[in-house]
Amino acid sequence: MSCPRFQSHCRFNRAITDKVIDWFWLRGGKYKALAPDKGVYKSRILPGLWLDAEALMAREMAKVIEVTMAGVTSAEHEEFVQKLRKRKK
């Protein structure tokens, strides 16, 4: 999802009829398609935000949650959280 007015840094589209999810990120004022890594989209803006698009489209919510939790517990997400904590101080 995105809102051009607010220049969101990333967005994803769900095409129900095509049964596909596309993820885009804002680069140089234009949205570029983000390719999945082994079937998993990984945000370039929010490290640790991962989405298994195929599992979501298949309504395999246990798999969606498993992948999401793997992202949230990843080393890259922990580094991101630590950077945010340092900025807050």
DOVO-452978 format. One record per residue (C-alpha): x, y, z; residue number from 0. Coordinates in nm, 4 decimals. Layout:
X_Y_Z_NUM;
...
END
This chain:
0.0000_0.0000_0.0000_0;
0.1177_0.3513_-0.0572_1;
0.0133_0.7110_-0.0668_2;
0.2047_0.9224_-0.3210_3;
0.1023_1.2390_-0.1397_4;
0.3019_1.1324_0.1654_5;
0.5878_0.9712_-0.0328_6;
0.5752_0.6376_0.1479_7;
0.9046_0.4551_0.1193_8;
0.7597_0.1170_0.0356_9;
0.4344_-0.0343_-0.0769_10;
0.2879_-0.3657_-0.1717_11;
0.0074_-0.4552_-0.4058_12;
-0.2122_-0.7601_-0.3849_13;
-0.3656_-0.8597_-0.7165_14;
-0.6458_-1.0944_-0.6163_15;
-0.7315_-1.2094_-0.9666_16;
-0.3679_-1.2860_-1.0513_17;
-0.3017_-1.4311_-0.7043_18;
0.0211_-1.2380_-0.6717_19;
0.1737_-0.9828_-0.4360_20;
0.4240_-0.7262_-0.5581_21;
0.6412_-0.5229_-0.3232_22;
0.7915_-0.1895_-0.4258_23;
1.0278_0.0542_-0.2603_24;
1.0902_0.4205_-0.3318_25;
1.4291_0.4941_-0.4852_26;
1.5201_0.8211_-0.6524_27;
1.1587_0.9345_-0.6527_28;
1.0361_0.6235_-0.8358_29;
0.9008_0.2940_-0.7123_30;
1.1183_-0.0068_-0.7963_31;
1.0047_-0.3678_-0.7720_32;
1.1597_-0.5629_-0.4866_33;
1.2467_-0.9222_-0.5735_34;
1.1750_-1.1863_-0.3102_35;
1.4668_-1.3696_-0.1469_36;
1.3856_-1.7416_-0.1712_37;
1.0143_-1.6560_-0.1866_38;
1.0276_-1.4048_0.0984_39;
1.0028_-1.0290_0.0564_40;
1.2395_-0.8470_0.2924_41;
1.1928_-0.4763_0.3509_42;
1.4872_-0.2515_0.2714_43;
1.3405_0.0233_0.4889_44;
1.2431_-0.1756_0.7998_45;
1.4986_-0.4528_0.8564_46;
1.3254_-0.7643_0.9823_47;
0.9935_-0.6951_0.8100_48;
0.9544_-1.0143_0.6073_49;
0.6554_-1.1449_0.4127_50;
0.6033_-1.4835_0.2512_51;
0.3759_-1.3719_-0.0324_52;
0.2931_-1.7209_-0.1595_53;
0.1885_-1.8358_0.1865_54;
-0.0257_-1.5250_0.2284_55;
-0.2004_-1.5769_-0.1045_56;
-0.2548_-1.9448_-0.0178_57;
-0.3917_-1.8369_0.3223_58;
-0.1302_-2.0465_0.4999_59;
-0.1287_-1.8170_0.7991_60;
0.0907_-2.0403_1.0141_61;
0.3655_-2.0051_0.7497_62;
0.3060_-1.6286_0.7191_63;
0.3457_-1.5911_1.0958_64;
0.6506_-1.8204_1.1016_65;
0.8302_-1.6104_0.8382_66;
0.7237_-1.2828_0.9999_67;
0.8551_-1.3989_1.3370_68;
1.1818_-1.5138_1.1777_69;
1.2253_-1.1608_1.0450_70;
1.1467_-0.9972_1.3776_71;
1.3966_-1.2221_1.5555_72;
1.6696_-1.1824_1.2897_73;
2.0059_-1.0219_1.3598_74;
1.9334_-0.7442_1.1090_75;
1.6154_-0.6502_1.2965_76;
1.7982_-0.6484_1.6295_77;
2.0628_-0.4140_1.4844_78;
1.7854_-0.1867_1.3571_79;
1.6177_-0.1801_1.7001_80;
1.9488_-0.0969_1.8698_81;
2.0054_0.1954_1.6300_82;
1.6574_0.3281_1.7068_83;
1.7206_0.2990_2.0809_84;
2.0455_0.4963_2.0500_85;
1.8673_0.7721_1.8549_86;
1.5999_0.7963_2.1238_87;
1.8536_0.8732_2.3984_88;
END
